[in-house]
Structures are given as C-alpha cells and as structure tokens.
Amino acid sequence: MQPLFNQSLKVETLNLAIDNLPAHLNGTKIVQLSDLHYDGELLSEEVLNQAIEATNQAEADFVVITGDFVTDNPKPIYELAKRLKQVECKAGIYGILGNHDLCRRDSKQIIIDALSQVDIQVLWNEIVYPVGEGLALVGLADFWSSAYKQSGALIEQLPADLPRIVLAHNPDCAEPLQQYRVDLQLSGHSHGGQMLIPRILNVSATCAYLYRTLPGKIKYKIPVLAACYRVMKHWEWVKGFHQVGNNRLYVNRGLGTYFPGRLFCPPEVTVITLTSRKPTELEAVN
C-alpha cells in the first residue's frame, strides 16, 4: 500500500572521535544507508535516486547498508542490485541482512548472491577491513536469527585495542553488546518511528511505552501496542546518536516507508567522518 505521507531525503552528518584510530585513517568517511524495503511500493524512485546521488556526492571511503534490502519477497533484489551498482566509493560497499531479508527460506541466499554480482559484500557474522588493518568492520547476523548468538565470540576475536565499527540491523543489539568494545554501532530497523510530532509525540515509541506499562488485560486487547513492542524493545533509541554504556550507537531512519508514511521523519542518508583520538592516561589505566 502506497504511503499517504512522504518527505524528501535528508542527509545527516556525524563526526566521531575513535580511540587509537591510526593517524592515516583520520578523516575516514563512511556513508550509511538502511531499510530500503525495495518492493515497488515502500521506496519511491525519487527517494532512491536522491539517496544514490547524496552517497556519491559524499565521496566516501566505504558505504554500509544496514539491512532490510527488501520487504517480504526477495525477488526485487535483482532490480535493486542494478540500481545500487550506481553507488560510488573508494573501498567497497558492505551490507548486513535485516529481519525482512530472512522472511522466506531462500531469501538469504538470493539476496547475498544478487548483491555479490554487483560487488556488494554481505557480512553475516564476519569481520572485514575495508581501509586496512587499523579499523575493523564487523557485520552481525540479524538479532532475531539463531546465528546472532555467535556475535559475542566474533567480536572477542578482535584485539582489545583495535578500533571497530559494528553493523547490527536492530538497535536492541546495543544492550547485549555493552560487554564488548563497540566504538560505533550502526543500525536501522525502526524507520525513526516514521510518525513524529516534534516535542510532543513519537507514535511508535508511545505505543511501546504503553505496552510496557499498561495492565495485561488492557494492552493485549490493543493489537497496535503489541506490534510496536515486538518490532523493538528500546524505542528510546528510535533514531539518531546514543551513548549506551561505554559504547556508541547511531540509528538511521531508513529509506523505505510503511503506510501511512513519514511525518516529520524524513528518509535518511548518514555521512560519518571518523577522527583519531588518544585516550588520556587515566582512561588508558582504566
């Protein structure tokens, strides 16, 4: 179903200092895309064109796509792959799969194969080094998949002093990942809440809050409350930058749009610039 409301793309920027990032990687630029939901209805051609143009204008070192390439049927991935072939960057495009990319038994392999044909590498509990060994890029399996249980062991393979960016589709991953070093977790999944009234109301977050606080005999009779809570637990992380314990999380609002659409929550391309930071002596001791 086509959305009633929509908005033009907005480019967000994030500048982030990373402890022990090698000097030659100072200024590394990453572009994040998320939640395309490419199925002929949930992502307009206009927004997709805007996203590709904005990504190319950023002149990124590498691009990451944090899941939900499609919605339910994986077949549209072939056409989307052709479009994503227009994306330009210096050191490659990397993606992870979201919950919608796993809707059918064959979805995972279809999507991985289609994207590999246009040189987009899908990371499923894998570590790569797009700009060299001084910065690890960790791509996790989807939070709701059985393979996610292996994510901790994967991260523990990295030396403690090695900077790392973690791709995790669902922001809720930030809760269990607090026991590991995560310089920046990049997520999507929430679409930013989609329907926002500034300073007053985030519809999805409000529904999730009511689900957590209302008595069971009331909340179980209101399907929309349970639906919001099933999508995500931590709606306080619905969009933007967050400090989660010692780790940092950024949640992209995504490109695709569910009915009824977006209100004060435009689709997003995120441009992230990393800078080097040396820990103070006190921090180094701790």
N, C-alpha and C positions, 0 to 999 in steps of 0.2 A: 504494500500500500504506500503510495506516494505521500511524503510529509506535507502537512498544511503550512508549516513554517520552515524557513531555512535562512541561512545567513552566509555571507561571503567569507572566504577563508581569512584567518588571521595568523600572522607569523609571530610567534613568541620567541624571546631570546633568554638564554640562561648563561651566565658566566660563573664558572665554578672552579675554585682552587682545590687541587688534589695533592695530598701529602706525597712527597717523594716522586712526583711525576718528573721524569728526566727532562733536563733543560731543553733538549732538542725537540721535545713534544709539547713545549709551552706554546699555546695558541692552537692546539689541535681542535678542529671543528667537526662536530657531528650534527647531522640532521636526523630528527626522529619523525616518522610517520606512524600512524596507528589506526586500527579499526576501520579499514576501508569498506568492508561489507559489500564487495563488488558483486552485485546480482541483477543489475538493470533497474533497480528501484531505490535502494538505500544510499547510493552515492551518485550524485549528479555528475555529468560530464564536465560541467563548468567548474565544480569544486576540484575534481581530479586534475583538470588542466591547470588550475591555479596552483595546486599542490606541487605538480611536476615543475612548473615554472619557478616557483619560490625555492624549491630544493636546488635547482640548477643555479639560480642566482646566488645562493649561499656559498657556492664553491667549497663544499665540504670535503674533508679528508675521507670520511666514510658515512654511509647512510644506514640507519637501522629502522626496521619496520616491526612494531611490537604486537603483531598478531591480529587475528580475525580479518584475513585477506578476503574471505567470502562469508556468506551467512549460513546457509544450510547445504545447498547443492555445491559441490566443489567444481563443477564443470566451467563456470565463468572464469576460473583462474587462468585458463589459456588466453583469453582475451585480455585480462588484466596484466598478465605477464608481458604481452606485446606492448602495452602502454607503459609499464614500468621500465621497459628497455630504453625509454627516452630519458630516464634519470641519469644524471652525470655526477660523478665524484671521483676522487683520486685513488682511493684504496678499497673500493668494493661496496656492495650492498649486502647487508646481513639481516635476516629475519628470524622471528620465532613464531610458533603457532599459538593461536588462542583457542578458547573452548569451541567457537563456531567452526574452526578449521578441522575439528575432530568429530563433527556431527554424524558422519557416516563411516562405516568400517574402512572404506577405501579412501576417505578424504585425505588423510595424512600423506600417503604416498603420492597421490595425484598432485597435490599442491607442491610437495617437495620436488617432484620430477619436473613439473611445469616451470617452476621458478629457476631450477638449476639450468634449464635450457637458455635462460637469459642472464646467466651468471649471478643470480641471487642465491646466496648460501643460507639455507635454513639450519639454524642451530637447535638441536634437540638434546639438551644436556651436553653441550660441547663448549670448548674454550678455543678461541682463535686470537690472533694478534695482528689486527689489520694494519697498524702503524709501527710494528716492531715489538720486541720482547719487553719493552718498558711499560706497556699498557695491555692488560688482558680484557677481552670482551667475552663475557660468559652468557650463553643463551640457555635458559632453563625450559624444561618441559612445562606444559600448562599446569597450573595449580591444582586443577581438578582431575588430572590424569594420574594413574598409578606410578608413572615414571618420575613424577615430581619428588617422590621420596628419595631419589638418588641425588638431589640437588646439593644437599649439605656435603656429601662425600666429594662431589665435583669441586665445590669451592675450596674445600680443605686441601686439594691438590696444589693450590697456589701458595707460593711463599708469602709469609705474613706481611712483608714489606712491599709487596708488588701491588701497584695501583690496579683497580679493576672496575669496569662498568658491567652491571648485571642487567640483562634483559629478562623481564618477567611480566607476562601479559596482565595478570591480575594484581592490583596494588596490595591485596591482602597478603601476598608473599612477604611483604616487608615485616610483618610480625614475626614469623619464624626465622627470618634471615637476620634478625638482630644479633644472633650469637656469632655471626661471621662479619668480617670486614667487607662492607659494601660502600665504596666511595660514591657511587650513584646507581640507584635502581631506576630503570626506565620502564614505565608501564602504560597501559591504556585501559581497555575493558569497560570503564564506567561512562564513556562518552561525555565526561564532565558533568553529568547529571541531566544534560540536554535542556531541561526546562527550568530556568533560573529567573527569579525576580530579585535584582540586586538589593542587598542589605535586608531582605525580608525572607525569601523562601528559595530553597533548593528542593524541588518536588521529590526527587528520588531519596535524598538524604532524610527528608522529613518522614517519608514512608518507612524507611529503615529504622529511624528512631522510634516511631510509634509502634512498630512491630516488636522492638526490644522491650518497650516499657508497658504496653497495654496488657491487661489480663488475657490469658489464652482464650477464654470463652468469647472474647470480643474480637481479638486480632485474627483468629482462624476463620472468622466469617467475612473478612475483608481480603479477597484474593490479592489485590494490588500490593498490600503491605507485605505479604509473604513473598511475592515475586521480587520486590526490591531487595529484601533481605537475602534471598537466595542468590541474587546477582553478585552481591558484595557485602561483606560484614562491616568494613571500616569506611563508611561513607564520609568520614571526616577527611579522607584522602581522595576525595572525588576528582580533584583536578589540581594542577599546579605543583609547587615545590613544598616538601615537608621534611622536617627533621624527625627521624624515627630512631630513638635511642642515639647511638653514635653514628648511625647511617643516614643517608640522604635519599630521598625518593622524589621522582618527578613523574606526574601523571598527565599524559597528553589527552586532550579532549576528543581526539579521533577525527576522522573524515566522514565516515558513514553516519546516517541519521535514521533512527527509528521513528515511526509515527507516534505522536503528531508532529515531530520535528524539533528544531532548536529555537529556543527563546533566550536571548542574552547569553548564548553559549556557542559561539561560532566554531566551526571546524578549524583544526589547528595543524600547522607545521611548526616544529620546535627546532631552533638553531642553538646548539650548545657549544660554548667555547671553553676549553679546559686550560687552566693555568697552573704553573708549578708552585708548590708551597712546601717549605721545610718546617717540620714540627719544631716547636720550642723545646728547650732542654727538658722542661718539666713534662711535657707531653711525651717526649721520647722515653723518659724513665717509666711513666705510667703505661 
